[in-house]
Amino acid sequence: MRRRPDRPVRPPRTRTGPRHHRASPRPRHRFRIVVPLAVLAFVVSVLLTEGYTTRTFSGDQEGRTGQPATGLPREVTGGGPVVDTTRDRPSTYRVPDRTVVLSFDDGPDPVWTPRIRAVLDRHGTPGTFFVTGQQAVRHPGILRDVIRSGHEIGVHTFSHRDLSTQSASDVDRELALTQLALAGAAGINSSLLRMPYSSTTAALDRADWSVARYLGGKGYILAFIDQDTKDWQRPGARAIAEAATPSAPGRGTVVLMHDAGGDRSQTVAALDDLIPRLQAQGYRFTTLADVLGTDSLTSRVDTATLWKGRVFVAAVTVSGTAMSVIGVLLLVVGSLVLGRCALLLVLARHHARRRPRHAPGPPVTRPVSVVVPAHNESLCIAKTLRSLAAGDHPVEIVVVDDGSDDGTADIAESLGLQAVTVVRQPNGGKASALNTGVRRASHDLVVMLDADTVFAPSTVRRLVQPFADPAVGATAGNAKVGNRRGLLGRWQHIEYVMGFNLDRRMYDLLRCLPTVPGAVGAFRVTALRDAGTMSGDTLAEDTDITMALHRAGWEIRYAEDALAWTEVPASLRQLWIQRYRWSYGTMQAAWKHRHALVERGHAGHFGRLGLPLLTVFQILTPLLAPLIDLLTVYGLVFGNPLTTMLAWTGVLAVQTVCAAYAFRLDGESLRPLWALPLQQIVYRQLMYLVLVQACLTAVNGYRLPWQRLKRSGDVVLPPPLTARER
């Protein structure tokens, strides 16, 4: 008498029809294509916007102080720190005696700019802030507060590039984006500019002067410095204040400080010491516009420019928010990927050590029925049937020809194998063919396999041994790639060994295996009847029946030594069709059996453990995993390429360890793992797109039709594994 686990009352099954599927209207088909492209375009635009507007630069760098080149005008190299090259003859301006211009580069910064502004406002002192476009678009409110306090705004380019090393078009782009940022953030433009990495006019070289003349032609007044506090070196507040003090008593000066690019607490403290001390000595503080004798070097923009700028700032704001979300998702997916690898390694090791090779009780030796559904399998059927007939376990073989028109049934009959019975029926789909085979089966244990699959001689025997336990309703075998020649075949071989079979060890140990593969599985007939037999409700009838068995209270086991070699798609198009159907069918099955989440007994165990694991590791994680690749490209373009490649290589190394361990457990050669990096770069991206399209199909409510794959019939048993079978 077999033990019957707790069995919840199963809800009535709804059948949408296994044979005919509602065609999708053309607009919905377009929807499934357009949405992924739109999402991809949005993410790429976010990354490009964020990358360009936040491209890192070394804000803490001293201005270049090389030897001046010959041929530069003496009135410039020996003149004042403000240079006007807008006219044919350049002119310079010095700061009047006992006058100080405090200038701050690289902002606005959300932390330090407000603190510096507060010190200036408290002492009634104006400052000149040379802002970068990157910072302005990210912190427009800070910039507006600076302007409202009456401080002067100058341009410090968009991304803090050394303009002397840029082409004219790059310089134009830097200037245009900076002015657009100022327009959107504060509604102004500025004609005052300080070139990044510049210092005094005496340090100008020929390249600098060429850029200075070019900028003058664009209408910019150039601001250099008299004194560099080198506050970016953080020498201490007192040292900064001393460096900002005019070198000669009573001399006017332009002082360089920074309000961004690092910790500026010493700069804030230095200002609180410097300003009152110089004021007490009779110095006044002013702006560069005052030095030039003009009211302002900024102007309000027209309405069209204002709105262009606002759109630009909004785009950057959206990209910043999106990147924050992407960053969180990346942390989640990174944790899931690494956590999954660690979990698989630990549980697979535990499975290999603890799981008994044979079920308790006497070996299962009674005959078994083998059901082979076939539709136009003339290239494969003979090899499949001969492998079954050569097995070491007594079997009857029931071939169900499901309306083939290529002579499949005739080939099966012509082989003259005594154990083979051929049943012909009109085309009704795979589930219908399997149910027909089960009804014709003479034995209480039924092995099912696809007509393109080849069994090892011991496969059936090993597959049925777990049925010595009366609580077991089904067993899953170890499906392998039988046509692994070529790069695509190797990629799928890695996936089968590393992904599918390593996963099955984890699920087996946790007693929540979600799929008995159609290529190699065995069932107890009474369990099939309890579960409602094979259903055409979904496109993944193997996953559907496995989940139904769990809900009916039956245990599912994994027989890792029951080996089968199946034919996998040999072209990307065929692979897309297969995986699209698998992904969509898995979602259908999970949704169909969602009520297991609230059921009791073994059904509830599967619902609260198996379904979440499947959702997280087979749907959620793969959907988010492309972020790793997108951000890798982002890091190579906009970040530190070396750090990015080290991080990507680290993830690859973890996956390689998992793959190598999985190959070792399966007794496979490690040689195919040379293709793993290429698999991560090419093959994985294809799987992402397949899953995205399957999700959109499910959301859109489209009933995906069955699409049969083309067969080549080139499945072979790898020699090393054949030797092991002996």
Buried (B, 14 or more C-beta within 10 A) or exposed (E): EEEEBEBBEBEEEEEEEBEEBEEBEEEBBEBBEEBBEEEBEEBEBBBBBBBBBBBEBEBBEEBBEEEBBEEBBEBBBEBBBBBBBBEEEBBBBBBEBBBBBBBBBBBBBEEBBBBBBBBBBEBEBBBBBBBBBBBBBBBBEBBBBBBEEEBBBBBBBBBBBBBBEBEEEEBEBBBEBBBBBBBBBBBBBBBBBBBBBBBBBBBBBEBBBEBBEBBBEBEBBBBBBBBBBBBBEBBEBEBBBBBBBBEEEEBBBBBBBBBBBBEBEBBBBBBBBBBEEBBEEEBBBBBBBBBBEEEBBBEEBEEEBBEBBBEBBEBBBBBBEBBEEBEEEBEBBBEBBBEBBEBBBEBBEEBBEEEEEBBEEEEBEEBBBBBBBBBBBBBBBBBBBBBBBEBEBEBBBBBBBBBBEBBBBEBBBEBEBEBBBBBBEEBBBBBBBBBBBBEBBEBBBBBBBBBBBBBBBBBBBBBBBBBBBEBBBBBBBBBBBBBBEEEBBBBBBBBBBBBBBBBBBBBBBBBBBBBBBBBBBBBBBEBBEBBBBBBBBBBBBBBBBBBBBBBBBBBBBBBBBBBBBBBBBBEEEBBBBBBBBBBBBBBBBBEBBEEBEEBEBBBBBBBBBBBEBBBEBBBBBBBBBBBBBBBBBBBBBBBEEEEBEEBBEEBBEBBBEBBBBBBEBBEBEEEBBEBBBEBBEBBBBBBBBBBBBBBBBBEEEBBBEBEEBEBBBBBEBBEEBEEEBE
